[in-house]
Structures are given as C-alpha cells and as structure tokens.
Amino acid sequence: MHDGELQFATESWRAVFASDGIRDFDSLWNLDGTAAEPANERRGGWSGVTIIELGDPQAPQRFFLKRQLNHGTRNWRHPLRGEPTFAREWRNIRRLLQLGVPTVEPVVFAKRRGPDGTRAMLVTAALEGYRPLDEFLAETAVFNMPRAGAGALSRRIAQAVAPMHRARMRHGSLYPKHLFVRATDAAMRDFDVRLIDLEKARSTLTIMSAALRDISQLDRHSPAMPLKRRLRFLRDYWNALGIGGSPFRLRERLVERASR
C-alpha cells in the first residue's frame, strides 16, 4: 500500500465513492459530515468521527468516517515511530470477519505522512437500526423483557464474543456501549449483535486470558443487570466457547480477578 492510497475493502465500495468524486486522500479527508462524538485529543494529536452520506440524495447511504492526526501507538510492527490506531482497527475488523465474528463492515482505510505528522482515515458502513447495548436495555426495560427474548439476547451476545476468544483474541474494551444490538422481529424474540471499536483488540496467549479480560469488563460495566441474568450469560458464553468443563470455572476466575 502506497502512502496516501485509498485501500478499499472491495472494488464495489471504490465505485460508490468514485461516483461522489472521492478518488484520493484529500477528497475523503475534506468531506463534510455530522460529528458523531467530540474529538479525542491527546499528546499533540487528535481523533474524531463524523457521519457522512453518499449516493442518491433521496436515499443516501450512511458511513462513519474516522479521522486522526498523530494519534498512534507503538507495537512490534512499528516499535519506534508507532502507527495510527486506525491501522490496527482496520486489520482487526478484517481478521474478526474472517473468524466469523459479527462486526462492522469495513469500507476504506488510508494513511499519509506529511509536514504536520501522520494522518489516517477509516470508513465503515453505518449499522442502521442498531443501538448500543446499554441504551437498548434502558429503552426496552430489561427487567420486563420476556424470558424468551432475554434468553435470545444473552445467547446472541455470547455467540458474537466467543469466536473471538476461541481464536485467542480479546476486544480490550468490551463495554456494553461497544456491543450494538438490533431486534430481528417486532416481538424481540431474536437479535443481531455486532462488536464495534476494535482498535484495542489484540492476540492473547490463551483462550482464558482473553475471556477473563473481556468478560470481567462487560460484567463490571453492567451494574443494572440482575444477578440471575449475569449467571445465565456466563452459561451461554461458556457453551458458545465450546472448550468443555463447567461455566463455574470461569465464574470463580472472575471473582478471583475482581478481588485483587
């Protein structure tokens, strides 16, 4: 990949962007959009997300355009200069899709070095109809959700996360806001779940180390969830993980980790 080149996930996406005149780094970087969240500034750099619309003005397609300047991290690939965090997120998204982990659809990535530093961009297709898990639960009154629906949601979350851990890879910030949920029927008897914000995802030595880090984060940041449903999720997760043994083994390790 050449410096500043737009690396599209598919040629069909290249055609979509070209039809709107987006053919190079500058034309994508300078696109106007609606801010999705406040910019994150640190150590002389920044990172921000905007929502852009392309295609037919009467029925536009929405994308999340993530841009950053001098917002990187060092790793074994780039121990001295580091690399943009979006470069790692781009790799992680594509790897997780290969593993069968439901996540966002990658569209294009690009990075360019210049006098002001390193710029990077990552575009993903918007998850239309999805809500962050914490917002979804608040809006649907989790305490009143039918048992069948609550069970289906628990299983779908477990089935989304388990393949990642089975491949010895952890999310790194598995909070409810990073699990996007959409009911697939009006009665909320089944759901589709997607993992987002994968810039911190990385490989681990063991399945259990991936599980402990992520599941403890998810449990700790779900204070409103009743204990009974937490235990139900651990059972569903352990079954989806498919490594044998008892889910109480994981529960004991989580309690031990929390008490440190």
C-alpha positions, 0 to 999 in steps of 0.5 A: 500500500502506497502512502496516501492510497485509498485501500478499499475493502472491495472494488464495489465500495471504490465505485460508490465513492468514485461516483461522489468524486472521492478518488484520493486522500484529500477528497475523503479527508475534506468531506463534510459530515455530522460529528458523531462524538467530540474529538479525542485529543491527546499528546499533540494529536487528535481523533474524531468521527463524523457521519457522512452520506453518499449516493442518491440524495433521496436515499443516501447511504450512511458511513462513519468516517474516522479521522486522526492526526498523530494519534498512534501507538507503538507495537512490534510492527512499528516499535519506534515511530508507532502507527495510527490506531486506525491501522490496527482497527482496520486489520482487526475488523478484517481478521474478526470477519474472517473468524466469523465474528459479527462486526462492522463492515469495513469500507476504506482505510488510508494513511499519509505522512506529511509536514504536520505528522501522520494522518489516517482515515477509516470508513465503515458502513453505518449499522442502521437500526442498531443501538448500543447495548446499554441504551437498548436495555434502558429503552426496552426495560430489561427487567420486563423483557420476556424470558424468551427474548432475554434468553435470545439476547444473552445467547446472541451476545455470547455467540458474537464474543466467543469466536473471538476468544476461541481464536485467542483474541480479546476486544480490550474494551468490551463495554456494553456501549461497544456491543450494538444490538438490533431486534430481528422481529417486532416481538424481540424474540431474536437479535443481531449483535455486532462488536464495534471499536476494535482498535484495542483488540489484540492476540492473547496467549490463551483462550482464558486470558482473553475471556477473563479480560473481556468478560470481567469488563462487560460484567463490571460495566453492567451494574443494572443487570440482575444477578440471575441474568449475569449467571445465565450469560456466563452459561451461554458464553461458556457453551458458545466457547465450546472448550468443555468443563463447567461455566463455574470455572470461569465464574470463580476466575472472575471473582478471583480477578475482581478481588485483587 
